[in-house]
Amino acid sequence: MSGKIHILGAAGSGTSTLGDSLSKVLPHKHLDTDDYFWISKFTEQRQVTERIKVLKKDLSLYEKWILSGAVCGWGDEFKPYFDLVIFLWIPQNIRLQRLQQREFQRYGNEILAGGSKYDQSKVFLEWASLYDNAGMEVRSKTLQEHWMADLSCPILRIEGDYSVEEQVNIVLNYLNSN
């Protein structure tokens, strides 16, 4: 069984949700890159060297782990750590709708025009909408495909609008047959 699993995809594709769900049925510790990328969630970024140091330390604590989120652009040195990479992709309209709902759940009316989080939320959603068509200049499908191209571990692609339960079953079936 793969002991070190990395799940990546676009913002809103469900990497954290799948990682959390898998950690409930596998003997793996779930870690999320947002906890290493941000000092203060979604407002203040941690320096790259500090991110790497803290993540490296935490990964060393566990024999089996699932790392959800993206390390593209700052965590290339972790590529050899992975036994399996799971790539999630869902249609853009579903992903952006999820992100808008998540923004409202987090910040409520503050994301509406005139609210204190309006500009931040608008910039985030515009950035997230670039994923499917942008080039290498931002976190995009192109960038992630390029990043995965030289991985030495297997890549399991889950592309489409699947429920979390369906995704978990796809991963478990893959792990059981490999």
N, C-alpha and C positions, 0 to 999 in steps of 0.2 A: 504494500500500500504506500502511496505517496505520503511522505511525512512532512514535506514542505511545499505548500500550495500557495500560489499567488493568483488572485482574481483581479482582473482589470477590465475597464470599459469606460464609457463616457460617464460624466456626472449624470446621475439619475438612472443609470442602467441597472442598478441593483447589486453592485459589488459588495457593499457592506451588509445588505440584507442577506444575500446568499452566504457570505462568510459567516455571519452570525448563525444562520440556520444550519449550515454544515457543522459548525462547532458543537451543536446540540446532539448530533447523531454520529459524529466521529470523535475520536479521542485527541482532538486538536485544540489548541488555544487560538482564539481569534484575536488578531491585531488589525488595526485599521490605520492606513497611512495618514489620514487626517490628524490623528493624534500625534504624529511626528512632524507633519508639515507646518502645523499651526501652533503658535504659543497661546494665542487667544483665538478660539475657533472663528475662522472666516474673516478675521480682521488683521491679525498680526502674524506674519510668517516667521518661522524659526530659520536661522541661518542653515545653509546646506550642510556644512561640516557638523553642526550640532545634530541635525536630523539623522544623518548617517550614523553618528556615534551612538545616539540613544536607541535607534532602531536596531543596530547591530548588537548592542547589549541585550535588548529585550528578546531578539530572535535566539540568542545563545542560551537563554533561560529554559527553552522548551525544545524537546526532541521533535515534537510534531506541532506544526502551526499552520494557520491560514492567514495570509496577509491580503487584506482587501484594499482596493484603491489603486492609485497609480504611483509608480516611482520613476516613470519616464522623465528624463531630463535632469534628474538629480540622484537617482539611485542605481545607475548602471552597474555598479560594483556588486549589487545583489543578484544579478542574473545567474551566476553559477550556484547560488543557494537553492534555487527552485527545482523541485522534482516534477512539478506539473504547473502549468499556467493555464488558467481558465479565462477565456476572453468572452465577455458578454456584449451583445449588441441588441438593441431593441429599436423599433422604428422611431424616428425623431419626434413625431407628433405625440406619441405616448410618453416618451422620455421628458419632453418639455412640459407636458401637462403634469407629470409627477413632480417635476421641479417646482412648478408654480404652486402646486398644492403644498409641497414641503416648505417653501418660503412662507406661505401664509400660516402654516402650522407653527413655524418657528417665531415669526414676527408679527402675525396678525395684521391689523390695519396699518401698521407702520410701513408696510410695503406699498401702500396706496399713495397716489399723488399727494404730496404735502407731508407725508409721514417721514420719520427720521431714518428709515431704512429704504426709502423709495429709490434713491440713486444707486445704492449698493446692490439692491435686488435687481434693478434694471440692467446694470452692468454685468452682473453674474448671469442673468438669463440670456443676454445678448452673446456673452462669451460661450455659454453652453450650446447655443443654437449653431455655432460655427463647427461643431464637432464633425459632422458627416461630410462637409465639403471643404474644410480648410486644409492648408498644406502643413508643412513642418513647423510653422512659426508659432502654433498654439497646440494645446492638448487636443489632438484630433485623431480620427480613425487612421488617417495617413501616418501620423507620427507613431501611433501605437503599433500599426502593422510593420512599420520600419523597425521599431524597437524589438518586436517579437521575431523578426526575420533571422536573427543570429542566436536565438536561444538554443541551448543544447538539450533542453528537456522537451517532452511532448506538450502540445498545445491542444486543449479541448475547447472548441468553439461552440458557444450556445448563442445562436442568432435567431431572433424572433421574439414574439410576445408570449412568453411562457410564464406560468405562475411560479412562485417560489418553490412550491412543492414539486412541480414538474422539473425545475432546474436541479433541485436536490436529487431527485430520482435519476436524472441524466448523469449527474456526477457520480452517484453511488454505483450505477450500472457500469460506468466507465472504469471506476476504481476496481470493481469486482471482476471485470473482464481483462484487466491489465495487471 
